[in-house]
Amino acid sequence: MSRESQSVRVLIADPHLLSCQNIRTGLKPPSIQVVAEVSDGSALLRLTRRLAPHILLVDIALAKYSGLEQALRDYTSTQLVVMLPTPERSDIIDALRAGARGMVLKTGSPSELLYCIHSVHCGKYAIGSEAIEVMVKALRDASPNGNNGVSQGKFAFTNREIEIIGRITAGLSNRQVCEEFSISERTVKHHLTRIYNKIGVTNRLALALFAINNRLISTPVAMLNQQLQPNRLPNGFSSGAAE
């Protein structure tokens, strides 16, 4: 059965149970199956491990809960969609650091939410245009010549890891990186896993933000442009294939 034809198993997490119930009304079977609703971080982690849903639909307040990033690493078939009250820069960065592949405003329509869930389940990023604008502005505003970034040594990056960070954030695929450095894709993935673990991120968008904010690269927007190309999508959304 293809992902497109699968019923998407969703766990909803919001500090307010009434909000969970309101969200659930817009998620109808058979395309969506809500497997649980929780209102605190410990229940979110416990039921993620017990139920292994396809999608965690999580309010930004709970997306910051300690242990969620590790749970997403442990359960690679589970993807995170974060609900935001407003497109605040700090919340967007926190969502990316938590491993979000999708973001949706809580003021959005049910069709926006459904689109986001299905897109992420099919292996894409789905991020509202408001969030993209904030991310691109944050990256463009970061001066590559600033002196308040971290050094390469703080995170004990090897020279090869720095090279791979530069290539990935410039938009190269794993295959392109392995061809450039004459190494296997497995080795590239191993390097990426080590990089992600060192800086506490789980995807390329978060890696790009980290790299620019910490002055590791000076070409911040290339990866965003590749990953999030608008593609005639409804309601101000953009998507891009995740790798």
C-alpha positions in Angstrom: 0.0 0.0 0.0 1.4 3.4 -1.0 1.7 6.2 1.6 -0.8 8.2 -0.5 -3.5 5.6 0.0 -2.7 4.9 3.7 -4.8 6.1 6.5 -2.5 8.5 8.4 -2.3 7.7 12.1 -2.1 11.0 14.0 -1.3 11.7 17.7 -2.5 15.2 18.8 -0.7 17.0 21.6 -1.9 20.4 22.9 -1.7 21.8 26.5 -5.4 22.4 26.3 -7.5 19.2 25.8 -10.4 21.3 24.4 -8.0 22.4 21.6 -7.2 18.8 20.9 -10.9 18.0 20.6 -11.4 21.0 18.2 -8.5 20.0 16.1 -9.8 16.4 15.9 -13.1 17.5 14.4 -11.2 18.6 11.3 -9.4 15.3 10.9 -11.8 12.8 9.5 -11.5 9.1 8.6 -10.8 7.2 6.5 -7.7 9.4 5.4 -6.9 10.3 9.0 -7.0 8.1 12.1 -6.5 10.0 15.4 -4.9 7.5 17.7 -4.6 9.6 20.9 -5.0 13.1 22.3 -2.6 14.3 25.1 -2.0 17.5 27.0 1.4 17.0 28.5 4.9 16.1 27.4 5.3 12.9 29.4 2.1 11.4 27.9 3.3 12.6 24.4 6.6 10.6 24.8 4.9 7.6 26.4 2.2 7.2 23.7 4.6 8.0 20.8 6.7 5.0 21.9 3.6 2.8 22.5 1.6 3.7 19.4 4.3 4.8 16.9 1.9 7.1 15.0 2.8 8.4 11.5 2.4 12.0 12.5 2.8 13.9 15.8 0.6 17.0 15.6 2.1 19.0 18.4 1.6 22.5 19.8 4.8 24.5 19.9 4.7 24.5 23.7 4.9 20.7 23.9 7.3 20.5 20.9 10.0 21.9 23.2 9.5 19.1 25.7 12.8 17.4 26.6 13.1 14.0 25.0 11.0 14.6 21.9 14.0 14.9 19.6 15.4 11.6 20.8 12.0 9.9 20.3 11.9 11.1 16.7 15.4 9.7 16.2 14.3 6.4 17.7 11.1 6.2 15.7 12.1 7.3 12.2 8.7 6.5 10.7 7.1 9.1 13.0 7.2 12.7 11.7 6.5 16.0 13.5 4.1 18.7 12.5 4.1 21.7 14.8 1.1 24.0 15.4 2.0 27.7 15.9 -0.2 30.4 17.3 1.7 33.0 15.2 4.8 32.8 12.9 7.3 34.0 15.5 10.9 33.6 14.6 11.9 31.9 18.0 9.0 29.4 17.7 9.9 28.5 14.1 13.5 27.9 15.0 12.5 25.9 18.1 10.2 23.8 15.8 13.0 23.1 13.4 15.3 22.2 16.1 12.7 19.7 17.5 12.7 18.1 14.1 9.5 19.5 12.5 8.9 18.7 8.8 5.6 20.6 8.9 4.3 23.8 10.5 0.8 25.1 10.5 -0.8 28.1 12.1 -3.5 27.3 14.6 -5.6 30.0 13.0 -5.5 28.2 9.6 -8.2 26.2 8.0 -8.9 22.5 8.2 -7.8 22.1 4.6 -4.4 23.6 5.4 -4.0 21.2 8.3 -4.9 18.2 6.2 -2.6 19.3 3.4 0.3 19.7 5.8 -0.3 16.3 7.4 -0.6 14.4 4.1 2.4 16.2 2.6 4.7 15.4 5.6 3.4 11.8 5.6 4.4 11.5 1.9 8.0 12.5 2.7 7.8 16.3 2.0 8.3 19.4 4.1 5.1 21.5 4.4 5.7 24.9 5.8 3.4 27.9 5.6 4.6 30.8 3.5 4.6 33.1 6.6 7.1 30.7 8.3 9.3 30.5 5.2 9.5 34.3 5.0 10.6 34.5 8.6 13.2 31.8 8.1 14.7 33.4 5.0 14.8 36.8 6.6 16.5 35.3 9.7 19.1 33.7 7.5 19.7 36.7 5.3 20.1 38.9 8.3 22.8 36.7 9.7 26.1 38.3 8.9 28.8 35.7 7.8 31.4 38.1 9.1 30.0 38.4 12.6 32.2 37.7 15.6 29.6 36.2 17.9 29.4 32.7 16.4 30.8 29.6 17.8 34.1 28.1 16.7 34.5 24.8 14.8 36.1 23.4 17.9 33.2 24.1 20.3 31.3 21.2 18.7 34.4 19.2 17.8 33.5 19.1 14.1 36.1 17.3 11.9 37.2 19.0 8.7 35.1 16.6 6.8 32.0 17.4 8.8 32.5 21.1 8.1 32.8 20.3 4.4 29.6 18.2 4.5 27.7 20.9 6.4 28.7 23.4 3.7 27.6 21.1 0.9 24.3 20.1 2.5 23.3 23.6 3.3 24.2 24.6 -0.2 21.5 22.2 -1.4 23.4 19.1 -2.5 21.8 15.7 -2.0 23.6 12.9 -0.2 24.4 11.3 -3.6 26.0 14.5 -4.9 28.0 14.8 -1.7 29.3 11.2 -2.0 30.2 11.8 -5.6 32.1 15.0 -4.8 34.2 13.5 -2.0 34.4 9.9 -3.5 32.8 8.3 -0.5 29.8 6.1 -0.1 26.2 7.4 0.7 26.4 5.3 3.9 29.4 7.3 4.9 27.6 10.6 4.2 24.7 9.5 6.3 27.0 8.5 9.1 28.6 12.0 9.0 25.2 13.6 9.0 24.0 11.5 12.0 27.1 12.6 13.9 26.6 16.3 13.0 22.9 16.1 14.0 23.8 14.5 17.3 26.5 17.1 18.1 24.3 20.1 17.6 20.9 18.6 18.6 19.0 18.9 15.3 17.1 16.3 13.2 16.8 17.8 9.7 18.5 19.9 7.0 16.5 23.0 7.6 17.5 23.1 11.2 21.1 22.4 10.2 21.0 25.4 7.8 19.8 27.7 10.6 22.4 26.4 12.9 25.2 26.8 10.3 24.3 30.4 9.6 23.6 31.5 13.1 27.0 30.0 14.1 28.9 31.5 11.1 29.9 28.1 9.7 28.7 29.0 6.1 28.1 32.2 4.2 25.5 31.1 1.6 22.3 30.7 3.7 19.4 30.7 1.3 20.4 28.2 -1.3 19.2 25.2 0.6 15.9 26.8 1.5 15.3 27.7 -2.1 15.9 24.1 -3.2 14.0 22.4 -0.3 11.0 24.7 -0.3 10.1 25.5 -4.0 6.5 26.7 -4.3 4.6 24.2 -6.4 1.1 25.6 -7.0 -0.1 24.6 -3.5 -3.2 25.9 -1.8 -3.5 28.4 1.0 0.0 29.8 1.0 1.9 26.6 1.5 5.1 25.4 0.0 6.6 22.0 0.1 9.8 20.2 -0.8 10.9 16.6 -0.9 12.7 15.5 2.3 15.8 13.4 1.9 
